[in-house]
Amino acid sequence: MAIEFSQRIRRIPIYPAAGGYAQQEPLVRLASNESPFPPLPEVRQAIERAIGTLNRYPDPSSSLLRRRLSERYEVPTSRIAIGNGSCDILLAAGEALLEPGAELVYAWPSFSIYPHLAAASGARALTVALDADARHDLDGMLREITVATRLVLVCNPNNPTGTALPLADLSAFLAEVPRHACVILDEAYCEFNVLEDPDASLDLLEAHPNLMLLRTFSKVYGLCGLRVGFGLCGSEELARALDQVRQPFYCNALAQAAATEALAHQDAVLERVARTIAERISVDERLRAMGLAPADSQANFCWVELGAERDTPKGTREQQVMRGLEERGVLVRAGTALGSEVPALRVTYGLPEENRRFLDALAEALEPAPAP
Ligand SMILES: Cc1ncc(COP(=O)(O)O)c(C=O)c1O
């Protein structure tokens, strides 16, 4: 007899992990929006110092990291949620806010963990298609908000399209969202946005107790292997509810030490952002020269639709291009696996040499197959 799992387990989608790591070496890994830059030497030293404390449980409230975040963002420590990656905070928000009968609103395609929140809780998910520029349709989202809405997710810049919304539009949107609905503004990539000061959204917190700005050490700080994220909340009760649903010690000692140290090196962060943006400009230029039309990315990855070309006997256009890239040792994400209805690729901007390998491989993979 097979094990009988809960309804919940049957509903929860499996997170689409980037596969194929066992292929040809050396691989160019551009599938997970990671930082191409290794941790700073000072961060490594902080991790090494913390290793000696691993016989003890970590500080359960991450007090030093919390204090440093509070100083950096001018948000009281009691309104900061820390998590085992920002995914942990998203899942905790799902647990604290959602249940059968409740509703959750988000744009689609957007971050692939969002559907998990509805599935895990039994709440109803209402998704709103991105507009023609691959941006959130905020008016459309407002129309889906009802008395049953408990959570609204806005991903800015959006994963997988990289597109960003003006702060003024977000501010007008928030003014219309009723206070009973919590809004999470997922800003995992906000530091790469050149259209807006990444800290400008902090002002929104004062007017909106139902708002949380969700940020992470995984992207711009290059610490995704350690798992640290944080939420800056408009109210203490929101931060407290997130703690209530989680296991104690959710942020490990090495992660706390590394994140605290990383925060002290904002100059290095800015320098790395500048290098990524320079790559963004040059990769997008080459994509356009190939006849492609990358979306206006304000993140560390691009989104390229592959056009409505006919399927070939070897599969869809997207599968063919993905295979071509993989054969050349380049890993990216297939757009349809991320919710796109048209063939597309999501590609992280890497180091110059990695980007060159991607672009060369793409040029070859896009060439029409020779006639049989
Ligand atoms: C939009 C968005 N939010 C949150 C996350 C989660 O990041 P982490 O759990 O590593 O902090 C990601 C990761 O890719 C993301 O793309």
The ligand as an SDF file (V2000), in Angstrom:
LIG
                    3D

 16 16  0  0  0  0  0  0  0  0999 V2000
   11.3190   37.5940   -6.4670 C   0  0  0  0  0  0  0  0  0  0  0  0
   12.0260   36.7070   -5.5050 C   0  0  0  0  0  0  0  0  0  0  0  0
   11.7080   36.7800   -4.2110 N   0  0  0  0  0  0  0  0  0  0  0  0
   12.3000   36.0180   -3.2960 C   0  0  0  0  0  0  0  0  0  0  0  0
   13.2790   35.1200   -3.6680 C   0  0  0  0  0  0  0  0  0  0  0  0
   13.8250   34.2280   -2.6170 C   0  0  0  0  0  0  0  0  0  0  0  0
   15.1140   34.4210   -2.3460 O   0  0  0  0  0  0  0  0  0  0  0  0
   15.7790   33.8680   -1.0060 P   0  0  0  0  0  0  0  0  0  0  0  0
   14.8380   32.8810   -0.3750 O   0  0  0  0  0  0  0  0  0  0  0  0
   17.0280   33.2410   -1.4780 O   0  0  0  0  0  0  0  0  0  0  0  0
   15.9650   35.0650   -0.1550 O   0  0  0  0  0  0  0  0  0  0  0  0
   13.6610   35.0030   -4.9970 C   0  0  0  0  0  0  0  0  0  0  0  0
   14.6840   34.0270   -5.4020 C   0  0  0  0  0  0  0  0  0  0  0  0
   15.0070   33.8090   -6.5070 O   0  0  0  0  0  0  0  0  0  0  0  0
   13.0090   35.8200   -5.9450 C   0  0  0  0  0  0  0  0  0  0  0  0
   13.3110   35.7310   -7.2390 O   0  0  0  0  0  0  0  0  0  0  0  0
  1  2  1  0
  2  3  1  0
  2 15  2  0
  3  4  2  0
  4  5  1  0
  5  6  1  0
  5 12  2  0
  6  7  1  0
  7  8  1  0
  8  9  2  0
  8 10  1  0
  8 11  1  0
 12 13  1  0
 12 15  1  0
 13 14  2  0
 15 16  1  0
M  END
$$$$
